[in-house]
């Protein structure tokens, strides 16, 4: 399964977001540290979820990174996170 799909699946299951975008930006980092020719190394996550309400920005990012721990340890080099709590 593509890494992007795994990220979508895990974040959807954990946070039940009202909005979720997972964008593979690997092509923008070709030749940089951590990049691989096949891509799937650099991602941007845009997520809006009730589950993030009441958490500081740092806590939101930690929760997302903990959810994606396996991916971050096995090939995802960079993860840009844009998290918003539902109001």
PDB file of N, CA, C and O in Angstrom:
ATOM      1  N   UNK A   1       0.857  -1.179   0.000  1.00  0.00           N
ATOM      2  CA  UNK A   1       0.000   0.000   0.000  1.00  0.00           C
ATOM      3  C   UNK A   1       0.898   1.236   0.000  1.00  0.00           C
ATOM      4  O   UNK A   1       1.869   1.288   0.755  1.00  0.00           O
ATOM      5  N   UNK A   2       0.593   2.223  -0.825  1.00  0.00           N
ATOM      6  CA  UNK A   2       1.389   3.456  -0.824  1.00  0.00           C
ATOM      7  C   UNK A   2       1.398   4.124   0.559  1.00  0.00           C
ATOM      8  O   UNK A   2       0.408   4.080   1.290  1.00  0.00           O
ATOM      9  N   UNK A   3       2.515   4.731   0.895  1.00  0.00           N
ATOM     10  CA  UNK A   3       2.678   5.384   2.195  1.00  0.00           C
ATOM     11  C   UNK A   3       1.587   6.438   2.410  1.00  0.00           C
ATOM     12  O   UNK A   3       1.052   6.557   3.512  1.00  0.00           O
ATOM     13  N   UNK A   4       1.262   7.187   1.384  1.00  0.00           N
ATOM     14  CA  UNK A   4       0.215   8.206   1.505  1.00  0.00           C
ATOM     15  C   UNK A   4      -1.093   7.581   1.976  1.00  0.00           C
ATOM     16  O   UNK A   4      -1.770   8.134   2.843  1.00  0.00           O
ATOM     17  N   UNK A   5      -1.448   6.443   1.415  1.00  0.00           N
ATOM     18  CA  UNK A   5      -2.691   5.764   1.793  1.00  0.00           C
ATOM     19  C   UNK A   5      -2.655   5.273   3.237  1.00  0.00           C
ATOM     20  O   UNK A   5      -3.665   5.323   3.939  1.00  0.00           O
ATOM     21  N   UNK A   6      -1.500   4.802   3.676  1.00  0.00           N
ATOM     22  CA  UNK A   6      -1.343   4.364   5.068  1.00  0.00           C
ATOM     23  C   UNK A   6      -1.534   5.554   6.005  1.00  0.00           C
ATOM     24  O   UNK A   6      -2.209   5.438   7.028  1.00  0.00           O
ATOM     25  N   UNK A   7      -0.944   6.694   5.658  1.00  0.00           N
ATOM     26  CA  UNK A   7      -1.081   7.899   6.479  1.00  0.00           C
ATOM     27  C   UNK A   7      -2.546   8.317   6.560  1.00  0.00           C
ATOM     28  O   UNK A   7      -3.040   8.625   7.644  1.00  0.00           O
ATOM     29  N   UNK A   8      -3.238   8.332   5.440  1.00  0.00           N
ATOM     30  CA  UNK A   8      -4.666   8.685   5.423  1.00  0.00           C
ATOM     31  C   UNK A   8      -5.450   7.727   6.310  1.00  0.00           C
ATOM     32  O   UNK A   8      -6.277   8.155   7.115  1.00  0.00           O
ATOM     33  N   UNK A   9      -5.194   6.447   6.164  1.00  0.00           N
ATOM     34  CA  UNK A   9      -5.916   5.433   6.931  1.00  0.00           C
ATOM     35  C   UNK A   9      -5.696   5.609   8.438  1.00  0.00           C
ATOM     36  O   UNK A   9      -6.655   5.591   9.209  1.00  0.00           O
ATOM     37  N   UNK A  10      -4.456   5.774   8.853  1.00  0.00           N
ATOM     38  CA  UNK A  10      -4.147   5.902  10.277  1.00  0.00           C
ATOM     39  C   UNK A  10      -4.723   7.178  10.883  1.00  0.00           C
ATOM     40  O   UNK A  10      -5.311   7.146  11.964  1.00  0.00           O
ATOM     41  N   UNK A  11      -4.554   8.305  10.183  1.00  0.00           N
ATOM     42  CA  UNK A  11      -5.076   9.566  10.719  1.00  0.00           C
ATOM     43  C   UNK A  11      -6.604   9.562  10.745  1.00  0.00           C
ATOM     44  O   UNK A  11      -7.205  10.102  11.673  1.00  0.00           O
ATOM     45  N   UNK A  12      -7.227   8.969   9.755  1.00  0.00           N
ATOM     46  CA  UNK A  12      -8.696   8.885   9.723  1.00  0.00           C
ATOM     47  C   UNK A  12      -9.210   8.045  10.885  1.00  0.00           C
ATOM     48  O   UNK A  12     -10.186   8.413  11.537  1.00  0.00           O
ATOM     49  N   UNK A  13      -8.556   6.920  11.143  1.00  0.00           N
ATOM     50  CA  UNK A  13      -8.977   6.035  12.227  1.00  0.00           C
ATOM     51  C   UNK A  13      -8.776   6.683  13.595  1.00  0.00           C
ATOM     52  O   UNK A  13      -9.624   6.544  14.476  1.00  0.00           O
ATOM     53  N   UNK A  14      -7.670   7.381  13.778  1.00  0.00           N
ATOM     54  CA  UNK A  14      -7.337   7.966  15.087  1.00  0.00           C
ATOM     55  C   UNK A  14      -8.115   9.246  15.385  1.00  0.00           C
ATOM     56  O   UNK A  14      -8.560   9.444  16.516  1.00  0.00           O
ATOM     57  N   UNK A  15      -8.287  10.117  14.390  1.00  0.00           N
ATOM     58  CA  UNK A  15      -8.828  11.448  14.654  1.00  0.00           C
ATOM     59  C   UNK A  15     -10.205  11.724  14.057  1.00  0.00           C
ATOM     60  O   UNK A  15     -10.814  12.741  14.389  1.00  0.00           O
ATOM     61  N   UNK A  16     -10.711  10.858  13.191  1.00  0.00           N
ATOM     62  CA  UNK A  16     -12.010  11.068  12.520  1.00  0.00           C
ATOM     63  C   UNK A  16     -12.129  12.518  12.032  1.00  0.00           C
ATOM     64  O   UNK A  16     -13.049  13.233  12.429  1.00  0.00           O
ATOM     65  N   UNK A  17     -11.218  12.941  11.187  1.00  0.00           N
ATOM     66  CA  UNK A  17     -11.185  14.351  10.780  1.00  0.00           C
ATOM     67  C   UNK A  17     -12.364  14.754   9.898  1.00  0.00           C
ATOM     68  O   UNK A  17     -12.896  13.951   9.131  1.00  0.00           O
ATOM     69  N   UNK A  18     -12.756  16.023  10.029  1.00  0.00           N
ATOM     70  CA  UNK A  18     -13.763  16.574   9.124  1.00  0.00           C
ATOM     71  C   UNK A  18     -13.102  16.992   7.813  1.00  0.00           C
ATOM     72  O   UNK A  18     -13.769  17.120   6.786  1.00  0.00           O
ATOM     73  N   UNK A  19     -11.790  17.203   7.856  1.00  0.00           N
ATOM     74  CA  UNK A  19     -11.015  17.532   6.654  1.00  0.00           C
ATOM     75  C   UNK A  19      -9.639  16.895   6.796  1.00  0.00           C
ATOM     76  O   UNK A  19      -9.004  16.989   7.846  1.00  0.00           O
ATOM     77  N   UNK A  20      -9.184  16.242   5.721  1.00  0.00           N
ATOM     78  CA  UNK A  20      -7.857  15.644   5.731  1.00  0.00           C
ATOM     79  C   UNK A  20      -7.284  15.664   4.321  1.00  0.00           C
ATOM     80  O   UNK A  20      -7.899  15.180   3.371  1.00  0.00           O
ATOM     81  N   UNK A  21      -6.106  16.228   4.212  1.00  0.00           N
ATOM     82  CA  UNK A  21      -5.337  16.190   2.972  1.00  0.00           C
ATOM     83  C   UNK A  21      -3.956  15.653   3.319  1.00  0.00           C
ATOM     84  O   UNK A  21      -3.328  16.104   4.277  1.00  0.00           O
ATOM     85  N   UNK A  22      -3.496  14.700   2.544  1.00  0.00           N
ATOM     86  CA  UNK A  22      -2.135  14.192   2.688  1.00  0.00           C
ATOM     87  C   UNK A  22      -1.491  14.340   1.318  1.00  0.00           C
ATOM     88  O   UNK A  22      -1.879  13.680   0.354  1.00  0.00           O
ATOM     89  N   UNK A  23      -0.513  15.208   1.254  1.00  0.00           N
ATOM     90  CA  UNK A  23       0.105  15.575  -0.015  1.00  0.00           C
ATOM     91  C   UNK A  23       1.544  15.079  -0.037  1.00  0.00           C
ATOM     92  O   UNK A  23       2.338  15.409   0.844  1.00  0.00           O
ATOM     93  N   UNK A  24       1.874  14.283  -1.050  1.00  0.00           N
ATOM     94  CA  UNK A  24       3.238  13.815  -1.230  1.00  0.00           C
ATOM     95  C   UNK A  24       4.027  14.925  -1.923  1.00  0.00           C
ATOM     96  O   UNK A  24       3.803  15.217  -3.097  1.00  0.00           O
ATOM     97  N   UNK A  25       4.942  15.535  -1.190  1.00  0.00           N
ATOM     98  CA  UNK A  25       5.761  16.628  -1.722  1.00  0.00           C
ATOM     99  C   UNK A  25       7.187  16.170  -2.015  1.00  0.00           C
ATOM    100  O   UNK A  25       8.095  16.993  -2.135  1.00  0.00           O
ATOM    101  N   UNK A  26       7.380  14.880  -2.128  1.00  0.00           N
ATOM    102  CA  UNK A  26       8.715  14.321  -2.315  1.00  0.00           C
ATOM    103  C   UNK A  26       9.417  14.890  -3.544  1.00  0.00           C
ATOM    104  O   UNK A  26      10.626  15.123  -3.524  1.00  0.00           O
ATOM    105  N   UNK A  27       8.661  15.109  -4.605  1.00  0.00           N
ATOM    106  CA  UNK A  27       9.256  15.636  -5.842  1.00  0.00           C
ATOM    107  C   UNK A  27       9.915  16.997  -5.627  1.00  0.00           C
ATOM    108  O   UNK A  27      10.844  17.360  -6.349  1.00  0.00           O
ATOM    109  N   UNK A  28       9.442  17.741  -4.646  1.00  0.00           N
ATOM    110  CA  UNK A  28      10.009  19.065  -4.364  1.00  0.00           C
ATOM    111  C   UNK A  28      11.331  18.976  -3.604  1.00  0.00           C
ATOM    112  O   UNK A  28      12.024  19.979  -3.436  1.00  0.00           O
ATOM    113  N   UNK A  29      11.678  17.770  -3.146  1.00  0.00           N
ATOM    114  CA  UNK A  29      12.870  17.591  -2.320  1.00  0.00           C
ATOM    115  C   UNK A  29      13.883  16.652  -2.963  1.00  0.00           C
ATOM    116  O   UNK A  29      14.793  16.166  -2.292  1.00  0.00           O
ATOM    117  N   UNK A  30      13.732  16.395  -4.246  1.00  0.00           N
ATOM    118  CA  UNK A  30      14.664  15.516  -4.956  1.00  0.00           C
ATOM    119  C   UNK A  30      16.092  16.010  -4.762  1.00  0.00           C
ATOM    120  O   UNK A  30      16.380  17.193  -4.944  1.00  0.00           O
ATOM    121  N   UNK A  31      16.976  15.097  -4.392  1.00  0.00           N
ATOM    122  CA  UNK A  31      18.369  15.440  -4.164  1.00  0.00           C
ATOM    123  C   UNK A  31      18.670  15.917  -2.757  1.00  0.00           C
ATOM    124  O   UNK A  31      19.838  16.040  -2.389  1.00  0.00           O
ATOM    125  N   UNK A  32      17.645  16.191  -1.962  1.00  0.00           N
ATOM    126  CA  UNK A  32      17.852  16.633  -0.584  1.00  0.00           C
ATOM    127  C   UNK A  32      18.060  15.428   0.325  1.00  0.00           C
ATOM    128  O   UNK A  32      17.818  14.287  -0.071  1.00  0.00           O
ATOM    129  N   UNK A  33      18.497  15.687   1.510  1.00  0.00           N
ATOM    130  CA  UNK A  33      18.692  14.640   2.509  1.00  0.00           C
ATOM    131  C   UNK A  33      17.393  13.870   2.725  1.00  0.00           C
ATOM    132  O   UNK A  33      16.323  14.462   2.866  1.00  0.00           O
ATOM    133  N   UNK A  34      17.500  12.566   2.750  1.00  0.00           N
ATOM    134  CA  UNK A  34      16.339  11.726   3.030  1.00  0.00           C
ATOM    135  C   UNK A  34      15.489  11.398   1.822  1.00  0.00           C
ATOM    136  O   UNK A  34      14.592  10.561   1.924  1.00  0.00           O
ATOM    137  N   UNK A  35      15.731  12.017   0.691  1.00  0.00           N
ATOM    138  CA  UNK A  35      14.902  11.747  -0.486  1.00  0.00           C
ATOM    139  C   UNK A  35      15.326  10.433  -1.125  1.00  0.00           C
ATOM    140  O   UNK A  35      16.481  10.018  -1.031  1.00  0.00           O
ATOM    141  N   UNK A  36      14.370   9.793  -1.774  1.00  0.00           N
ATOM    142  CA  UNK A  36      14.626   8.555  -2.516  1.00  0.00           C
ATOM    143  C   UNK A  36      14.041   8.724  -3.907  1.00  0.00           C
ATOM    144  O   UNK A  36      13.058   9.446  -4.079  1.00  0.00           O
ATOM    145  N   UNK A  37      14.622   8.076  -4.894  1.00  0.00           N
ATOM    146  CA  UNK A  37      14.118   8.205  -6.267  1.00  0.00           C
ATOM    147  C   UNK A  37      12.636   7.827  -6.404  1.00  0.00           C
ATOM    148  O   UNK A  37      11.919   8.420  -7.210  1.00  0.00           O
ATOM    149  N   UNK A  38      12.186   6.859  -5.635  1.00  0.00           N
ATOM    150  CA  UNK A  38      10.786   6.431  -5.724  1.00  0.00           C
ATOM    151  C   UNK A  38       9.824   7.341  -4.957  1.00  0.00           C
ATOM    152  O   UNK A  38       8.610   7.140  -5.002  1.00  0.00           O
ATOM    153  N   UNK A  39      10.355   8.325  -4.267  1.00  0.00           N
ATOM    154  CA  UNK A  39       9.505   9.285  -3.548  1.00  0.00           C
ATOM    155  C   UNK A  39       8.987   8.741  -2.234  1.00  0.00           C
ATOM    156  O   UNK A  39       9.615   7.887  -1.609  1.00  0.00           O
ATOM    157  N   UNK A  40       7.834   9.245  -1.820  1.00  0.00           N
ATOM    158  CA  UNK A  40       7.176   8.866  -0.565  1.00  0.00           C
ATOM    159  C   UNK A  40       8.052   9.116   0.660  1.00  0.00           C
ATOM    160  O   UNK A  40       8.100   8.299   1.579  1.00  0.00           O
ATOM    161  N   UNK A  41       8.743  10.258   0.660  1.00  0.00           N
ATOM    162  CA  UNK A  41       9.618  10.601   1.780  1.00  0.00           C
ATOM    163  C   UNK A  41       9.237  11.906   2.463  1.00  0.00           C
ATOM    164  O   UNK A  41       9.556  12.106   3.635  1.00  0.00           O
ATOM    165  N   UNK A  42       8.564  12.790   1.753  1.00  0.00           N
ATOM    166  CA  UNK A  42       8.219  14.110   2.274  1.00  0.00           C
ATOM    167  C   UNK A  42       6.716  14.342   2.074  1.00  0.00           C
ATOM    168  O   UNK A  42       6.215  14.311   0.950  1.00  0.00           O
ATOM    169  N   UNK A  43       6.014  14.571   3.180  1.00  0.00           N
ATOM    170  CA  UNK A  43       4.563  14.742   3.114  1.00  0.00           C
ATOM    171  C   UNK A  43       4.113  15.999   3.848  1.00  0.00           C
ATOM    172  O   UNK A  43       4.776  16.472   4.772  1.00  0.00           O
ATOM    173  N   UNK A  44       2.983  16.522   3.420  1.00  0.00           N
ATOM    174  CA  UNK A  44       2.293  17.608   4.109  1.00  0.00           C
ATOM    175  C   UNK A  44       0.918  17.078   4.506  1.00  0.00           C
ATOM    176  O   UNK A  44       0.201  16.509   3.683  1.00  0.00           O
ATOM    177  N   UNK A  45       0.560  17.267   5.769  1.00  0.00           N
ATOM    178  CA  UNK A  45      -0.742  16.846   6.285  1.00  0.00           C
ATOM    179  C   UNK A  45      -1.517  18.090   6.689  1.00  0.00           C
ATOM    180  O   UNK A  45      -1.037  18.914   7.467  1.00  0.00           O
ATOM    181  N   UNK A  46      -2.716  18.210   6.153  1.00  0.00           N
ATOM    182  CA  UNK A  46      -3.660  19.251   6.576  1.00  0.00           C
ATOM    183  C   UNK A  46      -4.843  18.529   7.186  1.00  0.00           C
ATOM    184  O   UNK A  46      -5.539  17.772   6.509  1.00  0.00           O
ATOM    185  N   UNK A  47      -5.068  18.768   8.471  1.00  0.00           N
ATOM    186  CA  UNK A  47      -6.098  18.027   9.180  1.00  0.00           C
ATOM    187  C   UNK A  47      -6.913  18.956  10.078  1.00  0.00           C
ATOM    188  O   UNK A  47      -6.369  19.830  10.752  1.00  0.00           O
ATOM    189  N   UNK A  48      -8.211  18.750  10.070  1.00  0.00           N
ATOM    190  CA  UNK A  48      -9.131  19.439  10.971  1.00  0.00           C
ATOM    191  C   UNK A  48      -9.952  18.357  11.654  1.00  0.00           C
ATOM    192  O   UNK A  48     -10.573  17.523  10.996  1.00  0.00           O
ATOM    193  N   UNK A  49      -9.946  18.380  12.997  1.00  0.00           N
ATOM    194  CA  UNK A  49     -10.639  17.321  13.729  1.00  0.00           C
ATOM    195  C   UNK A  49     -11.034  17.780  15.121  1.00  0.00           C
ATOM    196  O   UNK A  49     -10.297  18.515  15.778  1.00  0.00           O
ATOM    197  N   UNK A  50     -12.207  17.340  15.564  1.00  0.00           N
ATOM    198  CA  UNK A  50     -12.656  17.595  16.935  1.00  0.00           C
ATOM    199  C   UNK A  50     -11.668  17.014  17.945  1.00  0.00           C
ATOM    200  O   UNK A  50     -11.461  17.582  19.017  1.00  0.00           O
ATOM    201  N   UNK A  51     -11.063  15.886  17.599  1.00  0.00           N
ATOM    202  CA  UNK A  51     -10.145  15.211  18.513  1.00  0.00           C
ATOM    203  C   UNK A  51      -8.932  16.072  18.866  1.00  0.00           C
ATOM    204  O   UNK A  51      -8.238  15.787  19.842  1.00  0.00           O
ATOM    205  N   UNK A  52      -8.674  17.106  18.092  1.00  0.00           N
ATOM    206  CA  UNK A  52      -7.541  17.990  18.360  1.00  0.00           C
ATOM    207  C   UNK A  52      -7.926  19.181  19.241  1.00  0.00           C
ATOM    208  O   UNK A  52      -7.064  19.961  19.647  1.00  0.00           O
ATOM    209  N   UNK A  53      -9.217  19.318  19.534  1.00  0.00           N
ATOM    210  CA  UNK A  53      -9.700  20.427  20.375  1.00  0.00           C
ATOM    211  C   UNK A  53      -9.105  20.326  21.776  1.00  0.00           C
ATOM    212  O   UNK A  53      -8.982  19.238  22.339  1.00  0.00           O
ATOM    213  N   UNK A  54      -8.745  21.461  22.315  1.00  0.00           N
ATOM    214  CA  UNK A  54      -8.212  21.509  23.670  1.00  0.00           C
ATOM    215  C   UNK A  54      -6.727  21.184  23.757  1.00  0.00           C
ATOM    216  O   UNK A  54      -6.138  21.261  24.836  1.00  0.00           O
ATOM    217  N   UNK A  55      -6.119  20.823  22.638  1.00  0.00           N
ATOM    218  CA  UNK A  55      -4.688  20.522  22.636  1.00  0.00           C
ATOM    219  C   UNK A  55      -3.913  21.734  22.121  1.00  0.00           C
ATOM    220  O   UNK A  55      -4.359  22.432  21.210  1.00  0.00           O
ATOM    221  N   UNK A  56      -2.761  21.966  22.712  1.00  0.00           N
ATOM    222  CA  UNK A  56      -1.890  23.011  22.188  1.00  0.00           C
ATOM    223  C   UNK A  56      -1.379  22.574  20.821  1.00  0.00           C
ATOM    224  O   UNK A  56      -1.502  21.407  20.448  1.00  0.00           O
ATOM    225  N   UNK A  57      -0.816  23.500  20.090  1.00  0.00           N
ATOM    226  CA  UNK A  57      -0.279  23.170  18.769  1.00  0.00           C
ATOM    227  C   UNK A  57       0.787  22.078  18.880  1.00  0.00           C
ATOM    228  O   UNK A  57       0.829  21.160  18.061  1.00  0.00           O
ATOM    229  N   UNK A  58       1.633  22.181  19.880  1.00  0.00           N
ATOM    230  CA  UNK A  58       2.679  21.175  20.094  1.00  0.00           C
ATOM    231  C   UNK A  58       2.053  19.818  20.392  1.00  0.00           C
ATOM    232  O   UNK A  58       2.500  18.802  19.860  1.00  0.00           O
ATOM    233  N   UNK A  59       1.033  19.789  21.228  1.00  0.00           N
ATOM    234  CA  UNK A  59       0.362  18.527  21.565  1.00  0.00           C
ATOM    235  C   UNK A  59      -0.346  17.932  20.342  1.00  0.00           C
ATOM    236  O   UNK A  59      -0.366  16.713  20.167  1.00  0.00           O
ATOM    237  N   UNK A  60      -0.923  18.787  19.503  1.00  0.00           N
ATOM    238  CA  UNK A  60      -1.553  18.305  18.269  1.00  0.00           C
ATOM    239  C   UNK A  60      -0.512  17.622  17.384  1.00  0.00           C
ATOM    240  O   UNK A  60      -0.740  16.520  16.884  1.00  0.00           O
ATOM    241  N   UNK A  61       0.616  18.274  17.196  1.00  0.00           N
ATOM    242  CA  UNK A  61       1.675  17.725  16.351  1.00  0.00           C
ATOM    243  C   UNK A  61       2.227  16.427  16.934  1.00  0.00           C
ATOM    244  O   UNK A  61       2.488  15.473  16.200  1.00  0.00           O
ATOM    245  N   UNK A  62       2.404  16.393  18.250  1.00  0.00           N
ATOM    246  CA  UNK A  62       2.892  15.161  18.897  1.00  0.00           C
ATOM    247  C   UNK A  62       1.916  14.011  18.692  1.00  0.00           C
ATOM    248  O   UNK A  62       2.330  12.887  18.410  1.00  0.00           O
ATOM    249  N   UNK A  63       0.635  14.284  18.831  1.00  0.00           N
ATOM    250  CA  UNK A  63      -0.379  13.232  18.659  1.00  0.00           C
ATOM    251  C   UNK A  63      -0.348  12.680  17.236  1.00  0.00           C
ATOM    252  O   UNK A  63      -0.450  11.470  17.028  1.00  0.00           O
ATOM    253  N   UNK A  64      -0.210  13.561  16.273  1.00  0.00           N
ATOM    254  CA  UNK A  64      -0.137  13.129  14.871  1.00  0.00           C
ATOM    255  C   UNK A  64       1.139  12.337  14.624  1.00  0.00           C
ATOM    256  O   UNK A  64       1.102  11.289  13.979  1.00  0.00           O
ATOM    257  N   UNK A  65       2.249  12.819  15.121  1.00  0.00           N
ATOM    258  CA  UNK A  65       3.522  12.127  14.912  1.00  0.00           C
ATOM    259  C   UNK A  65       3.544  10.774  15.623  1.00  0.00           C
ATOM    260  O   UNK A  65       4.113   9.818  15.095  1.00  0.00           O
ATOM    261  N   UNK A  66       2.942  10.674  16.799  1.00  0.00           N
ATOM    262  CA  UNK A  66       2.857   9.386  17.489  1.00  0.00           C
ATOM    263  C   UNK A  66       2.018   8.398  16.680  1.00  0.00           C
ATOM    264  O   UNK A  66       2.335   7.210  16.625  1.00  0.00           O
ATOM    265  N   UNK A  67       0.966   8.881  16.063  1.00  0.00           N
ATOM    266  CA  UNK A  67       0.112   8.032  15.238  1.00  0.00           C
ATOM    267  C   UNK A  67       0.875   7.499  14.030  1.00  0.00           C
ATOM    268  O   UNK A  67       0.613   6.389  13.565  1.00  0.00           O
ATOM    269  N   UNK A  68       1.807   8.280  13.528  1.00  0.00           N
ATOM    270  CA  UNK A  68       2.574   7.904  12.336  1.00  0.00           C
ATOM    271  C   UNK A  68       4.003   7.461  12.683  1.00  0.00           C
ATOM    272  O   UNK A  68       4.900   7.528  11.842  1.00  0.00           O
ATOM    273  N   UNK A  69       4.202   7.014  13.911  1.00  0.00           N
ATOM    274  CA  UNK A  69       5.531   6.640  14.395  1.00  0.00           C
ATOM    275  C   UNK A  69       6.232   5.627  13.486  1.00  0.00           C
ATOM    276  O   UNK A  69       7.406   5.801  13.159  1.00  0.00           O
ATOM    277  N   UNK A  70       5.534   4.587  13.083  1.00  0.00           N
ATOM    278  CA  UNK A  70       6.142   3.551  12.246  1.00  0.00           C
ATOM    279  C   UNK A  70       6.607   4.133  10.914  1.00  0.00           C
ATOM    280  O   UNK A  70       7.710   3.836  10.454  1.00  0.00           O
ATOM    281  N   UNK A  71       5.775   4.954  10.303  1.00  0.00           N
ATOM    282  CA  UNK A  71       6.125   5.552   9.013  1.00  0.00           C
ATOM    283  C   UNK A  71       7.309   6.507   9.145  1.00  0.00           C
ATOM    284  O   UNK A  71       8.175   6.551   8.272  1.00  0.00           O
ATOM    285  N   UNK A  72       7.346   7.267  10.230  1.00  0.00           N
ATOM    286  CA  UNK A  72       8.434   8.217  10.442  1.00  0.00           C
ATOM    287  C   UNK A  72       9.758   7.499  10.718  1.00  0.00           C
ATOM    288  O   UNK A  72      10.829   8.056  10.474  1.00  0.00           O
ATOM    289  N   UNK A  73       9.687   6.285  11.218  1.00  0.00           N
ATOM    290  CA  UNK A  73      10.903   5.510  11.486  1.00  0.00           C
ATOM    291  C   UNK A  73      11.307   4.633  10.309  1.00  0.00           C
ATOM    292  O   UNK A  73      12.382   4.033  10.320  1.00  0.00           O
ATOM    293  N   UNK A  74      10.452   4.554   9.294  1.00  0.00           N
ATOM    294  CA  UNK A  74      10.752   3.614   8.212  1.00  0.00           C
ATOM    295  C   UNK A  74      10.657   4.233   6.825  1.00  0.00           C
ATOM    296  O   UNK A  74      10.189   3.578   5.894  1.00  0.00           O
ATOM    297  N   UNK A  75      11.086   5.465   6.668  1.00  0.00           N
ATOM    298  CA  UNK A  75      11.166   6.001   5.325  1.00  0.00           C
ATOM    299  C   UNK A  75      10.613   7.399   5.129  1.00  0.00           C
ATOM    300  O   UNK A  75      11.051   8.102   4.218  1.00  0.00           O
ATOM    301  N   UNK A  76       9.671   7.824   5.945  1.00  0.00           N
ATOM    302  CA  UNK A  76       9.178   9.195   5.814  1.00  0.00           C
ATOM    303  C   UNK A  76      10.215  10.093   6.484  1.00  0.00           C
ATOM    304  O   UNK A  76      10.449  10.002   7.689  1.00  0.00           O
ATOM    305  N   UNK A  77      10.819  10.946   5.695  1.00  0.00           N
ATOM    306  CA  UNK A  77      11.902  11.800   6.184  1.00  0.00           C
ATOM    307  C   UNK A  77      11.373  13.106   6.775  1.00  0.00           C
ATOM    308  O   UNK A  77      11.931  13.619   7.745  1.00  0.00           O
ATOM    309  N   UNK A  78      10.301  13.645   6.196  1.00  0.00           N
ATOM    310  CA  UNK A  78       9.785  14.937   6.647  1.00  0.00           C
ATOM    311  C   UNK A  78       8.265  14.935   6.605  1.00  0.00           C
ATOM    312  O   UNK A  78       7.648  14.393   5.689  1.00  0.00           O
ATOM    313  N   UNK A  79       7.678  15.559   7.627  1.00  0.00           N
ATOM    314  CA  UNK A  79       6.229  15.658   7.723  1.00  0.00           C
ATOM    315  C   UNK A  79       5.873  17.080   8.143  1.00  0.00           C
ATOM    316  O   UNK A  79       6.139  17.487   9.274  1.00  0.00           O
ATOM    317  N   UNK A  80       5.269  17.833   7.225  1.00  0.00           N
ATOM    318  CA  UNK A  80       4.779  19.181   7.546  1.00  0.00           C
ATOM    319  C   UNK A  80       3.336  19.026   7.998  1.00  0.00           C
ATOM    320  O   UNK A  80       2.534  18.387   7.318  1.00  0.00           O
ATOM    321  N   UNK A  81       3.003  19.608   9.142  1.00  0.00           N
ATOM    322  CA  UNK A  81       1.667  19.434   9.713  1.00  0.00           C
ATOM    323  C   UNK A  81       0.975  20.768   9.840  1.00  0.00           C
ATOM    324  O   UNK A  81       1.514  21.715  10.414  1.00  0.00           O
ATOM    325  N   UNK A  82      -0.246  20.835   9.288  1.00  0.00           N
ATOM    326  CA  UNK A  82      -1.129  21.984   9.448  1.00  0.00           C
ATOM    327  C   UNK A  82      -2.387  21.440  10.120  1.00  0.00           C
ATOM    328  O   UNK A  82      -3.271  20.895   9.460  1.00  0.00           O
ATOM    329  N   UNK A  83      -2.455  21.596  11.433  1.00  0.00           N
ATOM    330  CA  UNK A  83      -3.544  21.015  12.210  1.00  0.00           C
ATOM    331  C   UNK A  83      -4.466  22.105  12.747  1.00  0.00           C
ATOM    332  O   UNK A  83      -4.013  23.164  13.182  1.00  0.00           O
ATOM    333  N   UNK A  84      -5.764  21.824  12.707  1.00  0.00           N
ATOM    334  CA  UNK A  84      -6.769  22.750  13.215  1.00  0.00           C
ATOM    335  C   UNK A  84      -7.814  21.951  13.982  1.00  0.00           C
ATOM    336  O   UNK A  84      -8.249  20.888  13.540  1.00  0.00           O
ATOM    337  N   UNK A  85      -8.204  22.469  15.122  1.00  0.00           N
ATOM    338  CA  UNK A  85      -9.301  21.852  15.874  1.00  0.00           C
ATOM    339  C   UNK A  85     -10.612  22.408  15.365  1.00  0.00           C
ATOM    340  O   UNK A  85     -10.704  23.586  15.019  1.00  0.00           O
ATOM    341  N   UNK A  86     -11.622  21.566  15.319  1.00  0.00           N
ATOM    342  CA  UNK A  86     -12.962  22.033  14.943  1.00  0.00           C
ATOM    343  C   UNK A  86     -13.491  22.934  16.047  1.00  0.00           C
ATOM    344  O   UNK A  86     -13.147  22.764  17.216  1.00  0.00           O
ATOM    345  N   UNK A  87     -14.322  23.888  15.673  1.00  0.00           N
ATOM    346  CA  UNK A  87     -14.881  24.795  16.692  1.00  0.00           C
ATOM    347  C   UNK A  87     -16.369  24.621  16.767  1.00  0.00           C
ATOM    348  O   UNK A  87     -17.029  25.291  17.562  1.00  0.00           O
TER     349      UNK A  87
END
